[in-house]
């Protein structure tokens, strides 16, 4: 009798993005434990040993991270979904935290604390900012590795495919609107800070703050209006 799959890991891959190849090494301990779904707009080639594993899937989805993650979630068979960015890396605590979480009742959206494995020295400030934003404001972003049940994900309506940016941000606002708890896992997930080097730390940080504030302001006003109606 085939055992039910507990965890489905969904990894969207953007055009000309090869960072996911480094992620393969991080995922190897989970090959026999979880369903791993890569979604991309064009076919990708996996190592031979991965192609032979029935729990590894490759799916073609339209361009756009939201569409790719929604496609993966629609096809996932696991009870729990883990949305993982292709440029993620695991800390020593990541897999331990996943194992512990899967032994509990998954209620709400869970996220990791974030650190950066490359980028300018000023990324330390970004790490502190992420910790404050996600822990105190309860507004984590997608690079913090959202985990939730498949049932909850569909209840939230998935990621917005019409938003020009911030589909992860909007999902969290939707969760707050519906009273869904947003919880830290208290373990580290690492992500690349390369774009801060390529585009400039100040310009990139300022742009992210501005867009987050603009989108968050609209969502907060909308929720307040609905409360009054």
ZIHU-V276790 format. One record per residue. N is the residue number from 1. SS is DSSP state (H for helix, E for strand, C for the rest). PHI is phi in degrees with one decimal (NA if undefined). Layout:
N/SS/PHI
N/SS/PHI
This chain:
1/C/NA
2/C/-75.5
3/C/-73.8
4/C/-68.7
5/C/-82.1
6/C/-83.4
7/E/-124.7
8/E/-115.6
9/E/-103.2
10/E/-112.8
11/E/-126.4
12/E/-79.1
13/E/-123.5
14/C/-80.5
15/C/-59.0
16/C/59.7
17/C/-99.0
18/C/-111.9
19/C/-64.9
20/H/-63.8
21/H/-65.1
22/H/-69.5
23/H/-65.9
24/H/-55.5
25/H/-64.2
26/H/-68.0
27/H/-85.6
28/H/-53.3
29/H/-63.3
30/H/-99.2
31/C/-56.3
32/C/-94.1
33/C/-111.1
34/C/-136.1
35/E/-84.8
36/E/-115.4
37/E/-118.4
38/E/-97.8
39/E/-120.9
40/E/-152.2
41/C/-81.3
42/C/-134.2
43/C/-59.4
44/C/-117.9
45/C/-108.4
46/C/-97.7
47/C/-57.4
48/H/-54.4
49/H/-64.6
50/H/-77.5
51/H/-62.6
52/C/-84.2
53/C/-90.7
54/C/-69.6
55/C/-88.6
56/E/-103.2
57/E/-125.4
58/E/-120.2
59/E/-129.9
60/E/-92.3
61/C/-139.6
62/C/-59.0
63/C/-56.7
64/C/117.2
65/H/-60.0
66/H/-61.5
67/H/-63.7
68/H/-69.3
69/H/-68.8
70/H/-63.8
71/H/-62.1
72/H/-62.0
73/H/-66.5
74/H/-64.1
75/H/-91.5
76/C/-65.9
77/C/-110.5
78/C/-74.4
79/C/-71.8
80/E/-118.2
81/E/-109.5
82/E/-123.5
83/E/-91.9
84/C/-124.8
85/C/-72.4
86/C/-65.4
87/C/-96.2
88/C/-79.1
89/E/-134.5
90/E/-96.0
91/C/-91.3
92/C/-63.0
93/C/-92.4
94/H/-64.1
95/H/-68.2
96/H/-61.2
97/H/-65.8
98/H/-61.8
99/H/-59.6
100/H/-66.4
101/H/-62.5
102/H/-69.7
103/C/-87.6
104/C/-110.3
105/C/-83.5
106/C/-81.6
107/C/-131.7
108/C/111.0
109/E/-105.6
110/E/-108.4
111/E/-146.1
112/E/-92.4
113/E/-69.5
114/E/-116.6
115/E/-135.4
116/E/-118.5
117/C/-98.9
118/C/-159.2
119/C/121.6
120/C/-63.9
121/C/-60.7
122/C/-67.9
123/H/-62.0
124/H/-58.8
125/H/-66.9
126/H/-65.1
127/H/-62.3
128/H/-64.3
129/H/-62.3
130/H/-62.1
131/H/-60.9
132/H/-66.1
133/H/-61.8
134/H/-82.0
135/H/-80.8
136/C/-93.9
137/C/-89.7
138/C/58.1
139/C/-128.2
140/C/-72.8
141/C/-109.6
142/H/-61.6
143/H/-72.0
144/H/-92.7
145/C/70.3
146/C/-58.9
147/E/-128.5
148/E/-161.1
149/E/-72.6
150/H/-62.6
151/H/-62.3
152/H/-65.5
153/H/-57.6
154/H/-70.8
155/H/-63.4
156/C/-78.1
157/C/88.8
158/C/72.8
159/C/-83.0
160/C/-66.2
161/C/-92.6
162/C/-102.7
163/C/-67.9
164/C/-73.6
165/C/-163.9
166/C/68.9
167/H/-61.9
168/H/-70.9
169/H/-59.5
170/H/-66.7
171/H/-62.2
172/H/-67.3
173/H/-63.0
174/H/-63.2
175/H/-62.0
176/H/-62.7
177/H/-60.3
178/C/-92.2
179/C/76.3
180/C/-83.4
181/C/-67.5
182/E/-118.9
183/E/-123.9
184/E/-76.9
185/E/-86.5
186/E/65.8
187/E/-148.6
188/E/-92.0
189/E/-122.3
190/E/-105.7
191/E/-139.5
192/C/-76.9
193/C/-108.7
194/H/-60.8
195/H/-63.9
196/H/-70.2
197/H/-75.8
198/H/-69.0
199/H/-103.3
200/C/97.9
201/H/-62.3
202/H/-63.5
203/H/-60.5
204/H/-68.8
205/H/-64.2
206/H/-62.3
207/H/-65.1
208/H/-62.3
209/H/-63.0
210/H/-63.9
211/H/-67.1
212/H/-63.5
213/H/-63.0
214/H/-61.0
215/H/-68.9
216/H/-64.9
217/H/-62.2
218/H/-63.5
219/H/-67.0
220/H/-64.1
221/H/-65.1
222/H/-64.9
223/H/-64.8
224/H/-63.1
225/H/-65.1
226/H/-66.6
227/H/-67.6
228/H/-81.2
229/C/-80.4
